[in-house]
Amino acid sequence: MSQPKGDDSRDPHEWFEEYVSAFVRDRCTCVYCGFQATTYSAWRQLVVDHFIPDAAGGETSARNYVVSCYRCNQFKGGYDPSEGRYTFLPPEEKERTALVKKARAEIEKREKDQGRPGFYRFIMQEISRLKA
């Protein structure tokens, strides 16, 4: 696990503890799609995401960290579901759930816009033909 990027001058043990707390709190599960790491190999597909991106003023702190699978992290990119209202993911369950749901919808939209589900179906059809 590498140290957070940016000019984070905190003690490495501090950010490490924050990363660990995010993985424990989110139970090694992507908050966006629900992918759960039940093996070490699956766990390697998870990253700690700044829920409110750095570029949108998001904090580099445990309050703004969530667990994400690599795929969701890439599709979310610099999207700020709070539209500038927050610098971290609010702890209140109702607001937190609404913002995560909004981010999930954006991830799904971006994935669909890139044609990934259609491309996946095409590949699976080609694999089926090879098996026949």
C-alpha positions as a Markdown table, in Angstrom:
| # | Residue | x | y | z |
|---|---|---|---|---|
| 1 | Met | 0.0 | 0.0 | 0.0 |
| 2 | Ser | 1.5 | 3.3 | -1.0 |
| 3 | Gln | 1.4 | 6.6 | 0.8 |
| 4 | Pro | -1.3 | 9.0 | -0.4 |
| 5 | Lys | -0.4 | 11.3 | -3.2 |
| 6 | Gly | -0.2 | 15.1 | -2.9 |
| 7 | Asp | 1.6 | 17.0 | -0.3 |
| 8 | Asp | 0.4 | 15.0 | 2.7 |
| 9 | Ser | 3.2 | 15.5 | 5.2 |
| 10 | Arg | 1.5 | 13.4 | 8.0 |
| 11 | Asp | 3.3 | 10.6 | 9.7 |
| 12 | Pro | 3.0 | 7.4 | 7.5 |
| 13 | His | 1.5 | 5.6 | 10.5 |
| 14 | Glu | -1.3 | 8.1 | 10.7 |
| 15 | Trp | -2.5 | 7.6 | 7.1 |
| 16 | Phe | -1.9 | 3.9 | 7.3 |
| 17 | Glu | -4.3 | 3.8 | 10.3 |
| 18 | Glu | -6.9 | 5.8 | 8.4 |
| 19 | Tyr | -6.7 | 3.4 | 5.5 |
| 20 | Val | -7.1 | 0.4 | 7.8 |
| 21 | Ser | -10.1 | 2.0 | 9.5 |
| 22 | Ala | -11.7 | 2.6 | 6.0 |
| 23 | Phe | -11.3 | -1.1 | 5.1 |
| 24 | Val | -12.6 | -2.2 | 8.4 |
| 25 | Arg | -15.6 | 0.2 | 8.4 |
| 26 | Asp | -16.6 | -0.6 | 4.9 |
| 27 | Arg | -15.9 | -4.4 | 5.5 |
| 28 | Cys | -13.5 | -4.7 | 2.5 |
| 29 | Thr | -16.5 | -4.0 | 0.3 |
| 30 | Cys | -16.8 | -1.4 | -2.5 |
| 31 | Val | -19.3 | 1.2 | -1.4 |
| 32 | Tyr | -20.4 | 1.8 | -5.0 |
| 33 | Cys | -21.0 | -1.7 | -6.5 |
| 34 | Gly | -20.9 | -4.0 | -3.5 |
| 35 | Phe | -17.9 | -6.0 | -4.7 |
| 36 | Gln | -16.6 | -7.8 | -1.5 |
| 37 | Ala | -13.1 | -9.0 | -1.0 |
| 38 | Thr | -13.3 | -12.5 | 0.5 |
| 39 | Thr | -9.8 | -13.5 | -0.6 |
| 40 | Tyr | -6.5 | -11.8 | -0.7 |
| 41 | Ser | -6.6 | -11.9 | -4.5 |
| 42 | Ala | -10.0 | -10.1 | -4.5 |
| 43 | Trp | -8.8 | -7.6 | -1.8 |
| 44 | Arg | -6.0 | -6.5 | -4.2 |
| 45 | Gln | -8.8 | -5.1 | -6.4 |
| 46 | Leu | -9.8 | -2.6 | -3.7 |
| 47 | Val | -8.5 | 0.9 | -3.2 |
| 48 | Val | -9.1 | 3.7 | -0.8 |
| 49 | Asp | -11.0 | 6.5 | -2.6 |
| 50 | His | -11.3 | 10.1 | -1.7 |
| 51 | Phe | -15.1 | 10.3 | -1.8 |
| 52 | Ile | -15.0 | 14.1 | -2.5 |
| 53 | Pro | -12.0 | 14.2 | -4.9 |
| 54 | Asp | -8.9 | 16.2 | -4.1 |
| 55 | Ala | -9.6 | 18.4 | -7.1 |
| 56 | Ala | -13.0 | 19.3 | -5.7 |
| 57 | Gly | -11.5 | 20.3 | -2.3 |
| 58 | Gly | -11.9 | 16.9 | -0.7 |
| 59 | Glu | -10.1 | 16.3 | 2.6 |
| 60 | Thr | -7.2 | 13.9 | 2.8 |
| 61 | Ser | -8.5 | 12.3 | 6.0 |
| 62 | Ala | -10.4 | 9.3 | 7.2 |
| 63 | Arg | -13.6 | 11.3 | 7.1 |
| 64 | Asn | -13.3 | 11.4 | 3.3 |
| 65 | Tyr | -12.0 | 7.9 | 2.6 |
| 66 | Val | -14.2 | 5.1 | 1.3 |
| 67 | Val | -13.3 | 1.6 | -0.1 |
| 68 | Ser | -13.8 | 1.3 | -3.8 |
| 69 | Cys | -13.0 | -1.4 | -6.3 |
| 70 | Tyr | -10.6 | -0.3 | -8.9 |
| 71 | Arg | -13.3 | -0.3 | -11.6 |
| 72 | Cys | -15.6 | 2.0 | -9.8 |
| 73 | Asn | -12.7 | 4.2 | -8.7 |
| 74 | Gln | -11.7 | 4.7 | -12.3 |
| 75 | Phe | -15.3 | 5.5 | -13.5 |
| 76 | Lys | -16.0 | 7.9 | -10.7 |
| 77 | Gly | -12.7 | 9.8 | -11.3 |
| 78 | Gly | -13.1 | 13.4 | -10.3 |
| 79 | Tyr | -16.9 | 13.3 | -9.9 |
| 80 | Asp | -18.1 | 15.2 | -6.8 |
| 81 | Pro | -21.6 | 13.9 | -5.8 |
| 82 | Ser | -21.9 | 16.7 | -3.2 |
| 83 | Glu | -21.5 | 19.4 | -5.9 |
| 84 | Gly | -19.2 | 21.4 | -3.7 |
| 85 | Arg | -21.3 | 21.2 | -0.5 |
| 86 | Tyr | -18.8 | 19.1 | 1.4 |
| 87 | Thr | -15.1 | 18.4 | 1.8 |
| 88 | Phe | -15.8 | 14.9 | 3.2 |
| 89 | Leu | -18.5 | 12.2 | 3.2 |
| 90 | Pro | -21.0 | 13.3 | 5.9 |
| 91 | Pro | -21.4 | 10.7 | 8.8 |
| 92 | Glu | -25.3 | 11.1 | 8.9 |
| 93 | Glu | -26.7 | 7.9 | 7.4 |
| 94 | Lys | -29.4 | 9.5 | 5.3 |
| 95 | Glu | -27.1 | 12.0 | 3.6 |
| 96 | Arg | -24.3 | 9.5 | 3.2 |
| 97 | Thr | -26.6 | 7.0 | 1.6 |
| 98 | Ala | -28.0 | 9.6 | -0.8 |
| 99 | Leu | -24.5 | 10.8 | -1.9 |
| 100 | Val | -23.2 | 7.2 | -2.4 |
| 101 | Lys | -26.3 | 6.4 | -4.4 |
| 102 | Lys | -25.7 | 9.5 | -6.6 |
| 103 | Ala | -22.0 | 8.5 | -7.1 |
| 104 | Arg | -23.1 | 5.0 | -8.0 |
| 105 | Ala | -25.6 | 6.3 | -10.6 |
| 106 | Glu | -22.8 | 8.4 | -12.2 |
| 107 | Ile | -20.4 | 5.4 | -12.3 |
| 108 | Glu | -23.1 | 3.4 | -14.0 |
| 109 | Lys | -23.8 | 6.2 | -16.5 |
| 110 | Arg | -20.1 | 6.6 | -17.4 |
| 111 | Glu | -19.7 | 2.8 | -17.8 |
| 112 | Lys | -22.8 | 2.7 | -20.1 |
| 113 | Asp | -21.6 | 5.7 | -22.1 |
| 114 | Gln | -18.4 | 3.9 | -22.8 |
| 115 | Gly | -20.3 | 0.9 | -24.1 |
| 116 | Arg | -18.8 | -1.6 | -21.7 |
| 117 | Pro | -21.9 | -3.8 | -21.0 |
| 118 | Gly | -22.4 | -4.2 | -24.8 |
| 119 | Phe | -18.7 | -5.0 | -25.3 |
| 120 | Tyr | -18.9 | -7.6 | -22.5 |
| 121 | Arg | -21.9 | -9.3 | -24.1 |
| 122 | Phe | -20.1 | -9.4 | -27.4 |
| 123 | Ile | -17.0 | -11.0 | -25.9 |
| 124 | Met | -19.1 | -13.6 | -24.1 |
| 125 | Gln | -20.9 | -14.5 | -27.3 |
| 126 | Glu | -17.5 | -14.9 | -29.0 |
| 127 | Ile | -16.4 | -17.2 | -26.2 |
| 128 | Ser | -19.6 | -19.2 | -26.5 |
| 129 | Arg | -18.9 | -19.8 | -30.2 |
| 130 | Leu | -15.4 | -21.1 | -29.3 |
| 131 | Lys | -16.8 | -23.6 | -26.9 |
| 132 | Ala | -19.3 | -25.0 | -29.4 |
